[in-house]
Amino acid sequence: MAKNNGNASNGGGMSAGRDKYRDGRWSVPSKRAKGYAEERRAKVHMHGPKEGRQLTDYEAGMRSGYLQCQSDHAGLYKYKQAMDSGMPRRDAANVSRMKKGWLQRIKDFLAGKK
């Protein structure tokens, strides 16, 4: 797999230099579960920068679904909190992917509305 050096677009509609696997995005849970099941059976990474490497016990556990379910629920909670505060959908989606500082961002948004 060739790395994108940032000089040209990768044709996927994404800006150059952005790594589609590290943006904190989540996929539709049923599609992710299908891909993770394939990786668990093969016991190797099938996507991303670790493609072809052996799965560790921890990574295999992550693909079991329980921890991913928790992550999905946390993202949905953050998204609903942002939408309830009156944020636009795009900003709410960005907040739902944040690991730290998401609540402060909502508070800053509310303070700016006054």
Short mmCIF file of the C-alpha atoms (twelve columns), coordinates in Angstrom:
data_MODEL
# 
_entry.id   MODEL 
# 
loop_
_atom_site.group_PDB 
_atom_site.id 
_atom_site.type_symbol 
_atom_site.label_atom_id 
_atom_site.label_alt_id 
_atom_site.label_comp_id 
_atom_site.label_asym_id 
_atom_site.label_seq_id 
_atom_site.Cartn_x 
_atom_site.Cartn_y 
_atom_site.Cartn_z 
_atom_site.pdbx_PDB_model_num 
ATOM 1   C CA . MET A 1   0.000   0.000   0.000  1 
ATOM 2   C CA . ALA A 2   1.584   3.275   -1.118 1 
ATOM 3   C CA . LYS A 3   1.492   6.243   1.184  1 
ATOM 4   C CA . ASN A 4   0.033   9.518   0.030  1 
ATOM 5   C CA . ASN A 5   2.765   12.164  0.229  1 
ATOM 6   C CA . GLY A 6   0.267   15.020  0.219  1 
ATOM 7   C CA . ASN A 7   1.021   16.176  -3.329 1 
ATOM 8   C CA . ALA A 8   -2.090  14.742  -4.932 1 
ATOM 9   C CA . SER A 9   -5.568  13.789  -3.936 1 
ATOM 10  C CA . ASN A 10  -6.144  10.098  -3.369 1 
ATOM 11  C CA . GLY A 11  -9.285  10.120  -5.493 1 
ATOM 12  C CA . GLY A 12  -11.586 9.208   -2.628 1 
ATOM 13  C CA . GLY A 13  -12.944 12.704  -2.230 1 
ATOM 14  C CA . MET A 14  -10.740 13.395  0.781  1 
ATOM 15  C CA . SER A 15  -8.248  16.211  1.027  1 
ATOM 16  C CA . ALA A 16  -4.610  15.317  0.490  1 
ATOM 17  C CA . GLY A 17  -2.610  14.271  3.525  1 
ATOM 18  C CA . ARG A 18  -5.566  13.152  5.652  1 
ATOM 19  C CA . ASP A 19  -5.628  9.621   6.975  1 
ATOM 20  C CA . LYS A 20  -9.140  8.232   6.686  1 
ATOM 21  C CA . TYR A 21  -8.456  5.705   9.448  1 
ATOM 22  C CA . ARG A 22  -7.393  8.220   12.123 1 
ATOM 23  C CA . ASP A 23  -10.096 10.869  11.953 1 
ATOM 24  C CA . GLY A 24  -12.089 9.297   14.777 1 
ATOM 25  C CA . ARG A 25  -14.779 8.324   12.324 1 
ATOM 26  C CA . TRP A 26  -16.968 5.389   12.975 1 
ATOM 27  C CA . SER A 27  -18.676 3.297   10.382 1 
ATOM 28  C CA . VAL A 28  -22.171 1.866   10.387 1 
ATOM 29  C CA . PRO A 29  -21.980 -0.748  13.157 1 
ATOM 30  C CA . SER A 30  -23.286 -3.608  11.001 1 
ATOM 31  C CA . LYS A 31  -20.675 -2.935  8.290  1 
ATOM 32  C CA . ARG A 32  -17.904 -2.598  10.863 1 
ATOM 33  C CA . ALA A 33  -18.984 -5.838  12.534 1 
ATOM 34  C CA . LYS A 34  -18.787 -7.673  9.219  1 
ATOM 35  C CA . GLY A 35  -15.239 -6.423  8.597  1 
ATOM 36  C CA . TYR A 36  -14.161 -7.155  12.153 1 
ATOM 37  C CA . ALA A 37  -15.538 -10.697 11.959 1 
ATOM 38  C CA . GLU A 38  -13.449 -11.283 8.839  1 
ATOM 39  C CA . GLU A 39  -10.349 -9.934  10.613 1 
ATOM 40  C CA . ARG A 40  -10.983 -12.127 13.667 1 
ATOM 41  C CA . ARG A 41  -11.269 -15.225 11.492 1 
ATOM 42  C CA . ALA A 42  -8.123  -14.366 9.512  1 
ATOM 43  C CA . LYS A 43  -6.309  -13.160 12.692 1 
ATOM 44  C CA . VAL A 44  -4.607  -10.366 10.706 1 
ATOM 45  C CA . HIS A 45  -5.309  -6.689  10.021 1 
ATOM 46  C CA . MET A 46  -7.098  -6.271  6.704  1 
ATOM 47  C CA . HIS A 47  -7.342  -2.452  6.575  1 
ATOM 48  C CA . GLY A 48  -5.257  0.543   7.528  1 
ATOM 49  C CA . PRO A 49  -1.597  1.059   8.272  1 
ATOM 50  C CA . LYS A 50  -1.207  -2.326  10.028 1 
ATOM 51  C CA . GLU A 51  -2.585  -4.270  7.066  1 
ATOM 52  C CA . GLY A 52  -1.146  -7.789  6.956  1 
ATOM 53  C CA . ARG A 53  0.136   -7.790  10.552 1 
ATOM 54  C CA . GLN A 54  -0.998  -10.337 13.135 1 
ATOM 55  C CA . LEU A 55  -3.773  -9.223  15.528 1 
ATOM 56  C CA . THR A 56  -2.743  -9.006  19.177 1 
ATOM 57  C CA . ASP A 57  -5.010  -10.426 21.874 1 
ATOM 58  C CA . TYR A 58  -6.136  -6.898  22.746 1 
ATOM 59  C CA . GLU A 59  -6.968  -6.052  19.133 1 
ATOM 60  C CA . ALA A 60  -8.872  -9.297  18.713 1 
ATOM 61  C CA . GLY A 61  -10.822 -8.421  21.866 1 
ATOM 62  C CA . MET A 62  -11.636 -4.984  20.489 1 
ATOM 63  C CA . ARG A 63  -13.160 -6.653  17.467 1 
ATOM 64  C CA . SER A 64  -15.466 -8.741  19.653 1 
ATOM 65  C CA . GLY A 65  -17.969 -5.897  19.617 1 
ATOM 66  C CA . TYR A 66  -18.519 -5.111  23.303 1 
ATOM 67  C CA . LEU A 67  -16.087 -2.190  23.496 1 
ATOM 68  C CA . GLN A 68  -17.172 -0.936  20.085 1 
ATOM 69  C CA . CYS A 69  -20.762 -0.874  21.294 1 
ATOM 70  C CA . GLN A 70  -19.714 1.322   24.225 1 
ATOM 71  C CA . SER A 71  -17.919 3.659   21.835 1 
ATOM 72  C CA . ASP A 72  -20.966 3.909   19.568 1 
ATOM 73  C CA . HIS A 73  -23.215 4.785   22.499 1 
ATOM 74  C CA . ALA A 74  -20.761 7.414   23.760 1 
ATOM 75  C CA . GLY A 75  -20.588 9.039   20.322 1 
ATOM 76  C CA . LEU A 76  -24.362 9.072   20.002 1 
ATOM 77  C CA . TYR A 77  -24.682 10.628  23.482 1 
ATOM 78  C CA . LYS A 78  -22.227 13.404  22.583 1 
ATOM 79  C CA . TYR A 79  -24.010 14.012  19.273 1 
ATOM 80  C CA . LYS A 80  -27.416 14.318  20.962 1 
ATOM 81  C CA . GLN A 81  -26.011 16.668  23.614 1 
ATOM 82  C CA . ALA A 82  -24.562 18.909  20.893 1 
ATOM 83  C CA . MET A 83  -27.783 18.875  18.857 1 
ATOM 84  C CA . ASP A 84  -29.857 19.689  21.955 1 
ATOM 85  C CA . SER A 85  -27.636 22.732  22.544 1 
ATOM 86  C CA . GLY A 86  -28.543 24.020  19.071 1 
ATOM 87  C CA . MET A 87  -25.311 23.229  17.235 1 
ATOM 88  C CA . PRO A 88  -25.467 22.662  13.479 1 
ATOM 89  C CA . ARG A 89  -25.324 19.011  12.385 1 
ATOM 90  C CA . ARG A 90  -21.761 19.200  11.043 1 
ATOM 91  C CA . ASP A 91  -20.441 20.696  14.301 1 
ATOM 92  C CA . ALA A 92  -22.387 18.149  16.344 1 
ATOM 93  C CA . ALA A 93  -20.869 15.341  14.282 1 
ATOM 94  C CA . ASN A 94  -17.375 16.727  14.932 1 
ATOM 95  C CA . VAL A 95  -18.101 16.944  18.674 1 
ATOM 96  C CA . SER A 96  -19.305 13.326  18.730 1 
ATOM 97  C CA . ARG A 97  -15.867 12.202  17.473 1 
ATOM 98  C CA . MET A 98  -13.868 14.157  20.062 1 
ATOM 99  C CA . LYS A 99  -12.193 12.220  22.848 1 
ATOM 100 C CA . LYS A 100 -11.423 15.210  25.088 1 
ATOM 101 C CA . GLY A 101 -12.876 18.685  25.373 1 
ATOM 102 C CA . TRP A 102 -16.242 17.942  23.800 1 
ATOM 103 C CA . LEU A 103 -18.279 19.228  26.750 1 
ATOM 104 C CA . GLN A 104 -16.258 22.431  26.924 1 
ATOM 105 C CA . ARG A 105 -16.860 22.969  23.208 1 
ATOM 106 C CA . ILE A 106 -20.616 22.691  23.763 1 
ATOM 107 C CA . LYS A 107 -20.405 25.135  26.685 1 
ATOM 108 C CA . ASP A 108 -18.388 27.579  24.557 1 
ATOM 109 C CA . PHE A 109 -21.006 27.317  21.811 1 
ATOM 110 C CA . LEU A 110 -23.804 28.066  24.280 1 
ATOM 111 C CA . ALA A 111 -21.868 31.007  25.739 1 
ATOM 112 C CA . GLY A 112 -21.429 32.453  22.236 1 
ATOM 113 C CA . LYS A 113 -25.193 32.279  21.591 1 
ATOM 114 C CA . LYS A 114 -26.040 34.617  24.491 1 
# 
